[in-house]
Structures are given as C-alpha cells and as structure tokens.
Amino acid sequence: MVTDSRKAGRRQQVLLVLGSAVFLSLAASIADTSFNNFVNDTFHISAGARGHLEFPRELPGFLTALLSGALFFMVETRTAALAALGVAAGLFGLAARGDHYLSMVAFMVLWSAGTHLMMPLQGSIILGLAEEGKQATLLGRLGSAGTAATIIGCGFLWFSIQRLHLDYSVLFAISGVAAVGAALFLLAMRSPTASARRKPFLVRRRYTLFYILSILFGARKQIFITFGPWVLIKVFHQPASTFAQLLILSSILGVFLKPVLGQWIDRYGERPILIADAVLLTGVCLGYGFAEQLGLGRHAITLIYVCYMLDQVLFATGMARTTYLDKIAVEKSDLAPTLSLGVSLDHLVSMTVPTLGGLLWDRSGYAYVFLAAAVLAVLNGVAASCIRTPKGVSAPGQ
C-alpha cells in the first residue's frame, strides 16, 4: 500500500511538472519565434547590432549560478514558480513598452532572467521524480509533451499573423498568460523529492568535463539562436510566419524523437549520442553557411530550412549532458547547483560569441560565422568522446 501510495504521489507530481512544461513551451513558442522579427520590424537594426543585443539578453544566463545560489533557501519548485513569474513579467512588459528600445532591453532581460533560472531547475526536478535507470526516458517523454505544446503555440502564431493580423504586443501578452499558467502548476507541487532544498553554490573537479561540454554547447547554441534566424530574415527575407511553420515541422519530429532519444541514452549511454550530435551538427553548420554557394539556385533556401529544423531537433540531445551529470554526481543535492553553474558557463560564452559573430558577419559574410560554428561542433565531439561513467551506472554501450 505504501509503495502504491508513493507511486500515485509520484505520478501526480509528474503530471504537475508536465503541465508547467507545456505552458512554458506555449509561452516560448510564441514569444521566442516572433522576437527576432519583432526586433527587426520595430528597430531595423543590423546584424552587428543584433549581435550586441545578445549581451544583455544572455547576461542573466551567466548570472544563473549566483541567482540560483541566492535563492537556495527556497525549495526547487517554488524557485521554479518564481522563475515562471519572471518570464511572465518580462513578456507583459514587452507587450506594454516594447516599442521603446531601452524599456525593450530591460523587459527582455527580465524575461531572460526567468527563462535561464528555470533551465537547471526543470531538469533537476524531473530527475528527482524519475525512477532509477529511466532518467533520460522521463526527460524525453516530458520533452516530447513540451514539444507538442510548441506545435500548438507555433500554429497559433502562424494563424494569428496570417489570418488575425495580431501585432507583437498582443502575442507577447498571450505568452505572458501562458507563463503564469506554468507558475500555478509549479506552486501546486508538494512532492518532497521534487522540493528538496538546494546548496547555494558548488564547484567540483569531478565535474570538469560537464563544465567543458556546457561551454562548448553555449558557443554553438548561441550562433544558431542569434544568426540562424537572422540569415532567413536578412538574406532570404522571411517573415515570422515562416519560423512558426519551420518550428511546427521540427517540433513534430521532436515529439516522436525525444522519447526514443531518452530511451537510447538510458540504453546506450551519453557518449555515443553526443558524438553523433556533433557529427550531424557539423553538417548542419556547413549546409547553413554555404547553401548559397552550392549552385542550388532558388532551392538553396530549402537546404537552409532543413538545416534549421535539424538544428532545432538536435537541441534535444542536451538531456544527455544532464543525465551524464546525474550519473557522476557525488550526491543528488549536487545536481541543481551544478546544472546552474553549467548554465552560467554556457552563457559566459553566449554573451561574447554573438558580438564576435556579428563583427565576422559584417566583415566577411555570414558563411564564416557558421564555419566557426562547425569548428565548435567538432570540438564538442572531441569532448564528448572523453565521457566515462562509473561502472555501477554505465550503459551497455560504455
């Protein structure tokens, strides 16, 4: 009876964290997908200026470890609810005052602070609810549900722009409402496992490879987040509705792939998955950067579309870094502060890479930006090849 009661309690908490993930995905799919077009249509900035804008946007990510540490006295679920409310406040601010550049930057930073604080907490909460040996499987299933919500959000965005002709302020306000919904689900969580108190700050030599993987991922990620959409906007003149369609298609792939990917990680281990990610990403970077030079003519944009969607799908391999840390952790209470530090290290490079990328674009063209990203993908593969896990938790393939 006790076991059955615990299983029922665990299922209830999984459903609540699932609800929060769904609403956060709805908020992100609407706001993130339209943000680049919003900035371009409202302020008409260059690629260099767009790169500079990433410094304040990513600064909260760099400060995640400090912010999370400062809130160590709050249980994880309450801190996550606070993060969701921060997302909502930033989006409501953009809806009200986003047409003024300085206020846009201020509310963008608030939105970013909530988003980045949520990143490590969500992974830690899910790992706390997972059965032993099925951590990646649960991450994959919840990721799949979030991706399904992304499809709904992007479909709504597409319809809103093409048919309803809603302006950006209304879209940001709707995203803010979804973020409030996520906070309500998190506030309803009562599981002792998902509500463990956290250490304020932690650095261990044992986690050095995880830190390196976080840094390399941050550099690679930010090039695509910043300049991937910018190529389609500035070079191929695509509207926000195009991004909604691309994200819908990549999300449909993600709905089916993420649960399978989670099962593969639990079965074969993190090393082969992250090496395969690096190989595929190298091809994506080269395709994205040199599609125009392959003699494809008007079909070059089709290759760009494919690379854009594949890059979105490959982000799901990030769960392998999380489960790798879970396997090598000295104790479970190390997870939240170490994941937070990983986000900070990720964003240490995220703040500088866009500025350098913008300068490289302005001086040499966007192809060289993605050539640099390909080099980072290769380095990521080299680092992933060094992954080893303790014998007691090694996958068959390791």
C-alpha positions as CSV (number, residue, x, y, z in Angstrom):
1,M,0.0,0.0,0.0
2,V,2.8,2.4,0.9
3,T,4.5,1.7,-2.4
4,D,1.3,2.2,-4.3
5,S,0.7,5.5,-2.5
6,R,4.2,6.6,-3.3
7,K,3.8,5.7,-7.0
8,A,0.5,7.6,-7.1
9,G,2.1,10.6,-5.5
10,R,5.0,10.5,-8.0
11,R,2.6,10.3,-10.9
12,Q,0.7,13.3,-9.6
13,Q,3.9,15.3,-9.3
14,V,5.0,14.2,-12.8
15,L,1.6,15.5,-14.2
16,L,2.1,18.8,-12.5
17,V,5.6,19.3,-13.8
18,L,4.3,18.2,-17.2
19,G,1.6,20.9,-17.0
20,S,4.3,23.5,-16.2
21,A,6.4,22.3,-19.1
22,V,3.5,22.5,-21.5
23,F,2.6,26.1,-20.6
24,L,6.2,27.2,-20.6
25,S,6.6,25.7,-24.1
26,L,3.5,27.5,-25.3
27,A,4.9,30.8,-24.0
28,A,8.3,30.2,-25.5
29,S,7.0,29.1,-28.9
30,I,5.0,32.3,-29.4
31,A,7.5,34.8,-27.9
32,D,10.8,33.3,-29.0
33,T,9.6,32.6,-32.5
34,S,8.4,36.2,-33.1
35,F,11.2,38.0,-31.2
36,N,13.7,38.4,-34.0
37,N,11.1,39.6,-36.4
38,F,9.8,42.0,-33.7
39,V,13.3,43.5,-33.2
40,N,13.9,43.8,-37.0
41,D,10.4,45.3,-37.7
42,T,10.4,47.7,-34.8
43,F,14.0,48.9,-34.7
44,H,15.6,47.9,-38.1
45,I,19.0,47.0,-36.7
46,S,22.0,45.5,-38.4
47,A,23.5,42.0,-37.8
48,G,26.2,43.6,-35.8
49,A,23.7,45.5,-33.6
50,R,21.6,42.3,-33.2
51,G,24.8,40.5,-32.0
52,H,25.4,43.3,-29.4
53,L,21.8,42.9,-28.2
54,E,22.6,39.3,-27.1
55,F,25.0,40.6,-24.4
56,P,22.2,41.9,-22.1
57,R,19.9,39.1,-23.2
58,E,22.4,36.4,-22.1
59,L,23.7,38.2,-19.1
60,P,21.1,36.6,-16.8
61,G,22.2,33.2,-18.1
62,F,25.8,34.0,-17.0
63,L,24.4,35.0,-13.5
64,T,22.2,31.9,-13.1
65,A,24.5,30.2,-10.6
66,L,24.6,33.3,-8.5
67,L,20.9,34.0,-8.7
68,S,20.1,30.3,-8.0
69,G,22.5,30.3,-5.1
70,A,21.0,33.4,-3.6
71,L,17.6,31.7,-3.6
72,F,19.0,28.5,-2.0
73,F,16.6,28.9,0.9
74,M,13.6,28.3,-1.4
75,V,12.7,24.8,-2.5
76,E,13.2,24.0,-6.1
77,T,9.5,24.0,-7.1
78,R,8.9,27.5,-5.5
79,T,12.1,28.9,-7.2
80,A,10.9,27.5,-10.5
81,A,7.5,29.1,-10.0
82,L,9.2,32.4,-9.3
83,A,11.2,32.0,-12.5
84,A,8.0,31.4,-14.5
85,L,6.5,34.6,-13.0
86,G,9.7,36.4,-14.0
87,V,9.1,35.2,-17.6
88,A,5.5,36.5,-17.4
89,A,6.5,39.9,-16.1
90,G,9.1,40.4,-18.9
91,L,6.7,39.4,-21.6
92,F,3.9,41.6,-20.2
93,G,6.5,44.5,-20.1
94,L,7.4,43.9,-23.8
95,A,3.7,43.9,-24.6
96,A,3.2,47.3,-22.9
97,R,6.5,49.1,-23.6
98,G,8.4,47.1,-26.2
99,D,8.3,49.8,-28.8
100,H,10.9,51.9,-26.8
101,Y,14.4,50.5,-27.2
102,L,15.7,50.9,-23.6
103,S,12.5,49.6,-22.0
104,M,12.5,46.7,-24.5
105,V,16.0,45.8,-23.4
106,A,15.0,46.0,-19.7
107,F,12.0,43.7,-20.1
108,M,13.9,41.4,-22.4
109,V,16.5,41.0,-19.6
110,L,13.7,40.2,-17.0
111,W,12.2,37.6,-19.4
112,S,15.7,36.2,-19.9
113,A,16.3,36.0,-16.2
114,G,13.2,33.9,-15.6
115,T,14.0,31.7,-18.5
116,H,17.5,31.0,-17.5
117,L,16.7,30.4,-13.9
118,M,14.2,27.8,-15.0
119,M,16.6,25.8,-17.1
120,P,18.6,23.9,-14.4
121,L,15.6,23.7,-12.1
122,Q,13.4,21.9,-14.6
123,G,16.0,19.3,-15.2
124,S,16.7,18.8,-11.5
125,I,13.0,18.5,-10.6
126,I,12.4,15.9,-13.4
127,L,15.5,13.8,-12.4
128,G,14.2,13.8,-8.8
129,L,10.9,12.3,-9.9
130,A,12.4,9.7,-12.3
131,E,12.8,6.0,-11.5
132,E,16.4,4.7,-11.3
133,G,17.7,3.9,-14.7
134,K,14.9,5.7,-16.5
135,Q,16.0,9.3,-16.0
136,A,16.6,10.1,-19.7
137,T,13.4,8.3,-20.6
138,L,11.3,10.6,-18.4
139,L,13.2,13.6,-19.7
140,G,12.4,12.5,-23.2
141,R,8.7,11.9,-22.5
142,L,8.2,15.3,-20.8
143,G,10.3,16.9,-23.5
144,S,8.0,15.4,-26.1
145,A,4.9,16.8,-24.4
146,G,6.6,20.2,-24.3
147,T,7.4,19.9,-28.0
148,A,3.7,19.1,-28.7
149,A,2.8,22.3,-26.9
150,T,5.3,24.1,-29.1
151,I,3.5,22.9,-32.2
152,I,0.2,24.3,-30.8
153,G,1.9,27.6,-29.9
154,C,3.5,27.9,-33.4
155,G,0.3,27.0,-35.1
156,F,-1.4,29.7,-33.1
157,L,1.3,32.2,-34.0
158,W,1.1,31.3,-37.7
159,F,-2.7,31.7,-37.7
160,S,-2.5,34.9,-35.6
161,I,-0.1,36.6,-38.1
162,Q,-1.6,35.3,-41.3
163,R,-5.3,35.5,-40.5
164,L,-5.9,37.5,-37.4
165,H,-3.1,40.0,-38.1
166,L,-2.3,40.3,-34.3
167,D,0.6,42.7,-33.5
168,Y,3.6,41.8,-31.4
169,S,2.3,43.3,-28.2
170,V,-0.8,41.0,-28.2
171,L,1.4,38.0,-28.9
172,F,3.8,38.8,-26.0
173,A,0.8,39.3,-23.7
174,I,-0.6,35.9,-24.6
175,S,2.8,34.4,-23.9
176,G,2.8,36.0,-20.5
177,V,-0.5,34.5,-19.6
178,A,0.9,31.0,-20.5
179,A,3.9,31.6,-18.3
180,V,1.6,32.5,-15.4
181,G,-0.2,29.2,-16.0
182,A,3.2,27.4,-15.7
183,A,3.8,29.1,-12.3
184,L,0.4,27.9,-11.0
185,F,1.3,24.3,-11.8
186,L,4.7,24.6,-10.1
187,L,3.1,26.2,-7.0
188,A,0.8,23.2,-6.7
189,M,3.7,20.7,-6.4
190,R,4.1,19.1,-3.0
191,S,6.4,16.2,-3.6
192,P,9.3,16.0,-1.0
193,T,11.5,14.6,-3.7
194,A,10.9,17.5,-6.1
195,S,11.1,20.1,-3.4
196,A,14.5,19.3,-1.8
197,R,16.4,22.3,-0.5
198,R,19.5,23.3,-2.6
199,K,23.1,24.1,-2.0
200,P,23.9,27.8,-2.6
201,F,27.0,27.2,-4.8
202,L,29.2,24.3,-5.8
203,V,32.3,23.6,-7.8
204,R,33.9,20.1,-8.0
205,R,36.9,19.0,-10.1
206,R,34.9,15.8,-10.8
207,Y,32.5,17.8,-12.9
208,T,35.2,19.4,-15.2
209,L,34.1,17.6,-18.3
210,F,30.5,18.6,-17.7
211,Y,31.6,22.2,-17.4
212,I,33.6,22.0,-20.7
213,L,30.6,20.5,-22.5
214,S,28.4,23.3,-21.2
215,I,30.9,25.9,-22.5
216,L,31.1,24.4,-26.0
217,F,27.3,23.9,-26.2
218,G,26.9,27.6,-25.2
219,A,29.1,28.8,-28.1
220,R,27.5,26.5,-30.7
221,K,23.9,27.2,-29.4
222,Q,24.2,31.0,-29.5
223,I,25.5,31.2,-33.0
224,F,22.3,29.4,-34.2
225,I,19.9,31.2,-31.9
226,T,21.2,34.6,-32.9
227,F,22.3,34.2,-36.5
228,G,20.2,31.2,-37.7
229,P,17.0,33.3,-37.8
230,W,19.0,36.4,-39.0
231,V,20.1,34.6,-42.2
232,L,16.5,33.8,-43.0
233,I,15.3,37.4,-42.1
234,K,18.1,39.4,-43.7
235,V,19.3,37.2,-46.6
236,F,16.2,35.4,-47.6
237,H,13.6,38.0,-46.2
238,Q,11.4,35.5,-44.4
239,P,8.5,36.7,-42.1
240,A,7.7,35.4,-38.6
241,S,5.1,33.0,-40.0
242,T,8.0,31.1,-41.8
243,F,9.7,30.5,-38.4
244,A,6.4,29.3,-37.0
245,Q,6.0,26.8,-39.8
246,L,9.6,25.6,-39.5
247,L,9.2,25.2,-35.8
248,I,6.0,23.3,-36.2
249,L,7.7,20.8,-38.6
250,S,10.8,20.4,-36.4
251,S,8.5,20.0,-33.3
252,I,6.5,17.2,-35.0
253,L,9.8,15.4,-35.4
254,G,10.7,16.2,-31.8
255,V,7.5,14.7,-30.4
256,F,8.5,11.3,-31.8
257,L,12.2,11.6,-31.5
258,K,12.6,12.8,-27.9
259,P,11.1,9.8,-26.1
260,V,13.2,7.5,-28.4
261,L,16.3,9.6,-27.7
262,G,15.7,9.3,-24.0
263,Q,15.5,5.5,-24.3
264,W,18.6,5.4,-26.4
265,I,20.5,7.4,-23.7
266,D,19.4,5.1,-20.9
267,R,20.3,2.1,-23.0
268,Y,23.5,3.1,-24.8
269,G,24.8,5.9,-22.7
270,E,25.6,9.6,-23.3
271,R,28.9,9.3,-25.2
272,P,27.6,7.9,-28.5
273,I,24.6,10.1,-28.5
274,L,26.7,13.3,-28.0
275,I,29.3,12.2,-30.6
276,A,26.5,11.6,-33.1
277,D,25.1,15.0,-32.3
278,A,28.5,16.6,-33.0
279,V,28.8,14.9,-36.4
280,L,25.3,15.8,-37.5
281,L,25.7,19.4,-36.3
282,T,28.9,19.8,-38.2
283,G,27.0,19.0,-41.4
284,V,24.2,21.4,-40.4
285,C,26.6,24.2,-39.9
286,L,28.3,23.8,-43.2
287,G,25.0,23.4,-45.0
288,Y,23.6,26.5,-43.4
289,G,26.6,28.6,-44.1
290,F,27.3,27.5,-47.7
291,A,23.9,26.6,-49.2
292,E,24.1,29.7,-51.5
293,Q,27.5,28.6,-52.8
294,L,26.4,25.0,-53.8
295,G,24.7,26.1,-57.1
296,L,21.2,25.2,-55.8
297,G,19.7,28.5,-57.0
298,R,16.3,29.1,-55.6
299,H,16.5,25.7,-53.8
300,A,19.3,27.0,-51.5
301,I,16.6,28.2,-49.1
302,T,15.2,24.6,-48.9
303,L,18.6,23.4,-47.6
304,I,18.6,26.2,-45.1
305,Y,15.1,25.2,-44.0
306,V,16.2,21.6,-43.5
307,C,19.3,22.6,-41.6
308,Y,17.3,25.0,-39.4
309,M,14.8,22.2,-38.5
310,L,17.6,19.6,-37.9
311,D,19.4,22.1,-35.6
312,Q,16.1,22.5,-33.6
313,V,15.8,18.7,-33.2
314,L,19.4,18.3,-32.1
315,F,18.9,20.5,-29.1
316,A,17.1,17.5,-27.6
317,T,20.5,15.8,-27.1
318,G,21.1,18.2,-24.3
319,M,19.4,15.8,-22.0
320,A,22.4,13.6,-22.3
321,R,24.6,16.2,-20.6
322,T,22.0,16.3,-17.8
323,T,21.9,12.5,-17.3
324,Y,25.7,12.3,-17.5
325,L,25.9,14.7,-14.6
326,D,23.3,12.7,-12.7
327,K,25.4,9.5,-13.2
328,I,28.7,11.1,-11.9
329,A,27.1,13.2,-9.1
330,V,28.6,12.7,-5.7
331,E,25.2,13.2,-4.2
332,K,21.8,14.2,-5.6
333,S,21.9,17.6,-3.9
334,D,24.8,18.5,-6.3
335,L,22.5,18.5,-9.3
336,A,20.8,21.8,-9.0
337,P,23.8,24.0,-8.2
338,T,26.0,22.2,-10.8
339,L,23.3,22.5,-13.5
340,S,23.0,26.1,-12.6
341,L,26.8,26.6,-12.9
342,G,26.6,24.8,-16.3
343,V,24.1,27.4,-17.5
344,S,26.3,30.2,-16.2
345,L,29.4,28.8,-18.1
346,D,27.2,28.2,-21.1
347,H,26.3,31.9,-21.1
348,L,29.8,33.1,-20.3
349,V,30.5,32.4,-24.0
350,S,26.9,33.2,-25.1
351,M,27.4,36.8,-24.2
352,T,30.5,37.3,-26.3
353,V,30.0,34.9,-29.2
354,P,27.2,37.0,-30.8
355,T,29.2,40.2,-30.7
356,L,32.2,38.4,-32.4
357,G,29.8,36.7,-34.8
358,G,28.2,40.0,-35.7
359,L,31.6,41.5,-36.5
360,L,32.6,38.5,-38.5
361,W,29.3,38.7,-40.5
362,D,29.8,42.4,-41.2
363,R,33.4,42.0,-42.3
364,S,33.4,38.6,-44.1
365,G,29.8,37.4,-44.6
366,Y,27.5,35.0,-42.7
367,A,29.1,31.8,-44.2
368,Y,32.2,32.3,-42.0
369,V,30.0,32.6,-38.9
370,F,28.7,29.1,-39.5
371,L,32.1,27.8,-40.4
372,A,33.2,28.8,-36.9
373,A,30.2,27.0,-35.6
374,A,31.3,23.8,-37.4
375,V,34.7,24.0,-35.7
376,L,32.9,24.3,-32.3
377,A,30.8,21.2,-33.2
378,V,34.0,19.2,-33.9
379,L,35.4,20.3,-30.5
380,N,32.2,19.3,-28.9
381,G,32.5,15.8,-30.4
382,V,36.1,15.5,-29.1
383,A,35.0,16.5,-25.6
384,A,32.0,14.0,-25.7
385,S,34.4,11.2,-26.6
386,C,36.0,11.7,-23.2
387,I,32.8,10.8,-21.3
388,R,33.1,8.0,-18.8
389,T,30.6,7.0,-16.2
390,P,31.0,4.9,-13.0
391,K,30.7,1.1,-13.6
392,G,27.6,0.9,-11.5
393,V,25.6,3.2,-13.8
394,S,27.3,2.6,-17.1
395,A,25.1,1.8,-20.1
396,P,25.8,-1.3,-22.1
397,G,27.5,0.6,-24.8
398,Q,30.0,2.2,-22.5
